[in-house]
Amino acid sequence: MIQTVAEISSTNGALLARLGGGEALREGDWLVADRQTAGRGRAGRVWSDGYGNFMGSTAVQLRASDPLPQTLALVAGVAVHETVRGIAPGLSDLRLKWPNDVLVGEAKLAGILLERHGDAVVVGIGVNLAQAPEVRDRVTASLSVLGHPVSRDAFAADLAARFRDAVDRWHFGEWPLLRQQWIARALPTGTLVSVKDSEQGTIIGAFGGIDENGVALLRLADGAVRAIHAGDIEMVGSHASGG
């Protein structure tokens, strides 16, 4: 079921409030908004919305046998990538950027936000369909401007189906295959990137993919490989920024 509302502060916030009130959220159901007045991105950033864009959230119920919950951001990325690819098969520079962005070239097309409450993870997804919000210090893109218009409701139905399929596979032991699918759609290994580290400042190295837990790997100039558990990976020379 896809529930749509005209305006809401945040679809993620609404689902978290329902969980906090003891409501059981069914996997596969979505809350989608025409507008968000207080949408947010990862690390507390403000996520600017735009009418006609996709802004929606769903919940995943965690099981004891599941992979680490953080890997759901990458599973969601695969589902978003496949949905966009189905609409715009000619976008040759469509790719995933760890941990939660979908890019066209260097421009951000979509972002993903995970927030946990107990044994449930709320997955929020924003995709620029009709317009690309102007965000300071970030390059953005929309499918409409790129020549691939699609209605929000048609996109929502397709994404919901692909995400449900991906999550089912994630539950039933296919995370290793989903990980390989993410890597195949991501920035090529060897791409020169930078990471902002809270203790060591900016670190530059070659992107080395992700490990079995979804942690990003960075190969440094001296040959050492560093695991990146948090932070924004940016292509060196790019002005795009994670959200």
N, C-alpha and C positions, 0 to 999 in steps of 0.2 A: 504494500500500500504506500502511495506517495501522497502525503498530506501537504497542501500548499496554503500559505498564508500571505496576505498582502504586505504586511510589515511586521517586523519583529526586531528586538534588539540584537539577538544572536541565536541562530538555530542550534549551535553547540550549547549555548547557555540554557536554552529551553529544555533540551534533552537531559542535560546534567541536573536541572531542577526537578524534572520528572523522576529521575533516578533517586535523587535525594529525598523525594517525597514517598519513596517506596514503590513507585510504579515499575512494573516489569515491561521492558521494551523488547519488542519482537525483532529478531534479526530479519533484515530484508525490508523493513519499514523505513521510510524517509520523511523528514520534515524539510520542506523546501520553501524559501521565502522569495517574494518579488523584490523586497528591499530589506536590508538590515541596517538598523540605526547605530549599532555598536558592534559590528563584525570585527573579529580579531584574527590575527595570524599567530604563527609560532613565536615564542619568546615575548609575548605580550604586545606584539606590534598591532597597529590598527590595520584592518583589511578594508580598503575602500571598495564599495560595491558599485554596481551600475545596473540600471533597469534593463532587463532582458538577458542578464548574465545568470549563470547557475550558481546558487548559493544554497547548499543543503547539508544535512547531517543525518547520520544513521548510527546505530549502536551495534557493537559486536560483543556477544557474551563469551567470556573466557572460560576455557575448559582446562583441566589439569594437564592434558596431553598436548596442549597447543604450544607452538613456538613462542619465543619471547614476544610480548605485546608490541614492543617497538617496531617489529617487522611489519606490522599492519600498515604503517605509513608507506612502505615500499610496495606492499600488495595493492594498496589503494592507487599508488602511482601507476602500476601496470594496468589497472582497470581504466583509469582516466586516459592513459596513453592509447589503449586499444579503442576506447570510445571515440577519441578525437581522430585517430587514424581511420576509423570507419567512415567518418564524415568527410575528412580531408586527406585522402590517400596520397595526394601529391606533395604533402609537406615533408620534404626529404630531411629537413633539419629539426624535426620534432624529437625531443629527447628529454630524459629524466635527469634531474640534478639532486643529488643527495642533500638532505634527506626527504624533502617534501615538495619539490617544485617540478612543474612541467614547463619546458622552454621551447620556444621556436627561435632558433638561432641563439641570440643572447637575451631575447625578450621573454619575460614571464607571462605565460598563458594561464597557468593554474597553480593553486597552492593547496596544501593538505595540512590539517591540524588534528592531532590526537590528544584527547583529554580523558583520563581514567577516573572512574568512580566505582570503587569496590571491584567486583568481578566483571565489570563492563567497561568497554572503551568506546567513547563517542568519537566518531570519525567525521570531521567537517571538511567539505571540499568546496572550493570556489573556482569557477572557470569563466574566463572572459569570453563570452559568446558574442554579445552584441556590441560591446564597447570595452576599451582598455582604459581603466581609471588612471588618471595622472597621479603618479606616486613619486615623491621627491627621491632623487638618487637611484631610481630604478627605471629600466626600460620595460615597457609592457606591450602586449599584443592582444588582439581579439580575433576570433575566427571570422567575424563579419568583415573586418577591415582586410583580412588576408584573402577574402574572396570565397569564404565557405560559410555562408549564413545558415543557421539552424535554429529552430524554435527551442525555447527553454524546456518545454514539456517533452518534446521528442528526445532531447538530449538527456533529460532526467530519466526517462523510461529506459533508454539504452544503457546509461551508466548504472542504474540500479540492477539491471540484469547481469551486466558484466561483473559488477562488484560482488553480487551475491555468489556468482559462480567462482570467483577468485577466493572469496572467504571460505566457501565450502571446501575448496581444494586445500586451503591453508589449514583448516580444521583437521582434514583427513590425511595429513602427512605429505602434502606436495610442496611444502615450503622450499626444499632444495631446487625444484624445477621453477617455482615462481622467482626465486633468487636469480637463477640464470636468465629468466625472461627480463628481470629488471636490469641486469648487467648489459644485456643485449640492446636495451633501449636507452641506456645511460650515456653520459659523456664517455668517449672512448678512453680506455685505459692508456695511460701515458700523457693525457692532457695536462698541461701545466696549470696548476690551480694554487690558490692561496686559502689559508684557514686562519681565522682570528682565534688565538688561544688566550684565555683570560690571564694566564701566568707568563707566557713567553711571547705575547704579541702576535704578529703575523708570521705564519710559517708558510713557506713556498715549497712545493714538491710536485711530483707526478701522481695523478689520480691512479690508484691501484685497484679500483672496484670496491666490493664489500665482502666482509667475511661471513661465516655461517650464521652470525647473529645480527646481520644487517649493519654492522659497524663499518664506517668508511676507512679505507686504507690509503695512506699517503707515503710514497717513496721519496725519501730525501736525497739531496745531492751526494751524501756520503754512502748511499746504498741502504741505509737503515729504513725500515718500514714502521711508520707510526700509525697506531689505531686512533681514529677520531670518533669520539663518542658523542660529542656535541659541538655545535658551532655552524658557521656558514661557509660552505665551500664555494668559492668563486673562481671562474676562469680568469687567469692573469690577463689584465688588460681590459676586462669586461666591467661595465658599469651596472650590470644587472645585480640584483640583490635578492636574497631569500626572504620569504614572508611567512 
